[in-house]
Amino acid sequence: MMETNFSFHVYDHQMPRGFQNRFSTQYRCYSVSMLAGPNDRSDVEKGGKIIMPPSALDQLSRLNITYPMLFKLTNKNSDRMTHCGVLEFVADEGICYLPHWMMQNLLLEEGGLVQVESVNLMVATYSKFQPQSPDFLDITNPKAVLENALRNFACLTTGDVIAINYNEKIYELRVMETKPDKAVSIIECDMNVDFDAPLGYKEPERRPQHQEEPTEEEGDPSSYADMDMGFRAFTGSGNRLDGKTKGIEPSPAPLCPSDIKRGIPNYDFKVGRITFIRNSRPVPRKFAEDDDALNRFIAFSGEGQSLRKKGRKP
């Protein structure tokens, strides 16, 4: 769980609160992709604000409303509601444009009716988010990314699934909790933010830091006699030509540690010293001389001999 504090400063001056008239009307809503015009309005998808018609601005200017303008959106058919701010007043009359994630929260289709009402919300002090995918953990600094994305939002509603765009990828986060109310304003506020575990996230299995390696027990070399040692010379029993058995049972030759085929141990090993054994046994001098003779051998270098000695002719 992570926590951070950040502030949003959008309006330099805030109008005094006084007697307010309520703004309430119905619009047909469409996603931002349906907005006609040469300019790309993908910035609307990155936040929590809507585009309303100019008549709404004219009506709001005649009312003594509190700034910033915040609205409650309600889909009466599904009894779903959320809250938002307003970005511009350039939509066609009777139409408003919403971000796609907001239409999904309201269960609205293209051209559906939505009720828009002006509201006053308390300033947020705490909010808790749950990423809808473990991919959100791949972000290096998720607190900074969320802080930057929330600058495009005016308010938060508990239960909403908001969408933020980072590195050309959409990350969805569910608003699990907001304080001091279920719908709060995040403009000019100091808000503590917590992250819940992402949906579908599994804790990695913890392994012990130091695993005890099994140590080989040192035993008496005589206990290796039961092992399969392969061929050993002169260990069999003899037979007589007359068929009689020998009176003395043959005793097996004693087992020497050198007969055990367990590698070439270094009995002179000392802790802290490394010894490189080039040859386990010294080469006898006789064999060394024979090797030298073979190395000095040159083919067809001898002298021929004749059985019959030929004399010189007079």
N, C-alpha and C positions, 0 to 999 in steps of 0.2 A: 504494500500500500504506500502510495507516494502522496506528498502534500506540498502545495506551493501557494504563494500569495502573489497576486498581481492586480493591477488597477487598469481601468479603462477610462479615458478622458475624451469624450466625443464633443460635448457642448461646453463652451467656455462659460456661458451664463445660463442659469435656469430661472424660468419665469416663476413668480410667486404663485402659490397655490391659493385659489379662491373658489368662488362658486362655479361649478362646472356643469355644462350641459352634455348630455350623453350623445355620442355619435353611434348610430346603428343603421346598417343597411345590408342588402343582399347583392352579391355579385356572382357572375359565372366565372369560375376560375379555370385557368389554363396553366400549363407548365411554361417555363421561360423559353423553351425551344420553339414555342408557338408565337413568340413575340415578333411582330413584323418590324423590319428595319435593317439598314445596312450594317449597323454596329453589332458586334458580338457581345451578348449580355451574359456570358458564362459566369461573370462575377456574382450574379444573383444566386447561382447554384451553390456558391461557396459560403453562404451566410444564412441568416435567419430573418431576412427582410423581404417585403413584397413590393410590387409595383401596382399602384392604384390609379384611377382616372383623374383628370384635372378637376372634375366636379366635386370629388371628395376633398380636395385641398380648399376649394372655395367654401364648402360647407364647414370644414374644420376651422377655417380662419374666422368664421363668424361666431364660433363657440369659444367660450372661455375654458379651453382645455389646458391640461398640464403638459409641458414639454419635458422630455422627448415624447413623441407620439407613440403610444403602445396600443396594440389591438389584440382582441380575443377573437380567434377564428373558430367557428362551430359548424360541424356537419350534423344537421338535425336528423338526417336519415340514419346515421350510424351512432349518434350520440357521442361523437369524438370531438375533442377540442384541443387547441394549442394556442400559443401566444407568439407575437412577432412584432417587428418594427416595420417602418415604411422606408423604402429607398428613394423612390421617385414617384411623380404623378404624371405619367406619360402614357398610360394604358388607354385603350378605347373605352368609351362610355359603357357602363354596365359590365365591364370585364376587369378582373385583376389577375396578375401573374404571380404564381407561387413557385418556390423551389420544389424540385421533384421529391425530395425526402419529406417535405412538409405535406405534400399531397398524399404520400403513402401513409403518414401518421393519421391523417384525417379520413383515409379510405375514400378519397375523391378520385373520380375519373375526369377526363377532359370534358369541360363544359358543365361540370356539376355545380350546384348552388352551394355557396358558403356564406354564413352570416358573419359580418365584420362589425365588431363593437369596440369602442374606445374604452380603455381601462387604465387604472393606476395600480402599479405593482410596487411592492416593497423592494428595497435594495438588497441584493444577495450578500450573504455572509459565508455561506458554505454550499458546496455542491460535490456530488459524487458521481463518477462516470464508470461505465463498464464497457470496454471495447468488445465489439461483437465478433472479433477474430483475433487469434493469437498473433497475426501478422503485425499488429500494432506494437508488439514488443520489439520488433526489428528496428524501430525508429531509435536513433541514437539518443535524442533528448525529447521524450514525449511531452514533458511539461512545457517546454518552449514552443513546440509545435501546436499544442492545444491553446496556449496563451495567444499565439499569433492568429489562430483560426477564430477564436471567440471574439476578436475585434470586429468581425463582420456580423455578430449577433447582437441583438438588443435585449433579449430576455431568454429565460430557460423555463421549461415546464417539466415537472416530474413525470416520467413515463415515456417521454419523447425519445426517438432515435434520431440523433442529428448526424449529419455527414460532413466531414472535413476533407479537403483535398490537399495532399502532400506528395510531392514528387510524381505528379500525374497519376496518383492512385487515390481511390476513395476509401476512407476509413469511417466506419459507422460506430458511434458510441451511444449507449443508452444512458439517459439521465436517471440515475437510481434514486437520488435524493437531493433536495434543495432546501435551504433554510434562509429566512425564517418562515417561508410559505412554500406551497407546492408550485407556485409560479412566481418568479422573481425577476427583477431587472438587473442586468449586469453592466449598466452604463455608470461610469464614475463610482466604482465600488472596489473594496478590498475583499477578495473572496478566497477562502481556503478551498483547495481542490484535492480530492482523494480519487485514486484509481482502484477499482475493484478488479479481481482476477478476470482476465478475458474469457469470453464464452468459449468453452471447449478446451481451455488450458489445463494441462496436467503437470503437476509438480514433478521435476526430475528426481529420479531415484538417487539417494545419497549413498555413496560408497565409503567405507572406512579409508582414512588417509593412509594408514600403514597396514598392509596385509602381511601377516606372519607367514613367511615362506617355510615349507616343511624342511626341516634339517635332516640330513642323512645320519642315521645312528651309526656310531662307530662300534664295530663288533670285533670279536676275536677272529683272526684269520682261519683258525681251525674250524669255525662254524660254517665256512664256505665249502666244506667237503661234500655236502649234500647237493651242491649245485652241479649242473651239467658241465663238466670240464672238458668233454671231448676225448680225444685219444691220449692215453698215458702209457708209456713203454714199460714192458715187463710187469704188468699188473695181473696177467692171466694165470691160470693154473696149468701145470704140466701133465702129460700123459705118458705112461710107460708102454714099451712095445709089447710086453707080455700081458698087458691088460690089467695088471694089479694096480691098486691105488697106492699113492704115496703115503707114507706114514706121517709125514709132517705137512700140515696145511700151510699153504703159502701165505705169507703175511704181506699185505699191500705196502708199497713203498710209502714212507712218510710224506705228507703233503707240505710242501714248502710255500712260503708266501709268493715266491717267484712263479709258481705254477698256476696261480690264480689269474685268469684272464679278465681283469677289471681295469684295463688301461695301464698306464705306466705311472704309478704314484711316485711322488718325490718325498722320500722319507726324511730328507734334510730340510724340508720346508720350514720357513720361519715367517711369522706374521710381519708384514711390512716390507718383504723382499720378494722381488719377482725374478724367477730364474727361467731362462730360455734353454731348454734341453734340445740340443741339436742331434744327439745320438745317445740312445739309452745304454749302449754297451760299447766299451772300447774295442777297436778293431785290432786283432792279433797282428804282430809284426810280420809273421810269415805271409798272411793273406795280403798285407800291405805291399810286401815285396813282389808277390805274384801279380798284383794289380799294376805295379810299376812296370813289370816285365811285359805285361800285355799291352800297356800303353806305348812301350818302346818298340813293339813288333812292327816290322816293315815287310810287306809281302814281296816275294821273289827277290829277296836280297841275299840268299845263300849261295854257296859254291857247289857246282856239280862234281861228281867223282866217277871215274871210269874203272871197270873191273880189269880191263886189259890195258897194260901200259905199252904204249907204242914208242919204239926206239926211233932215233933219228936215222934217216937214210944217209948212207955215205955219199 
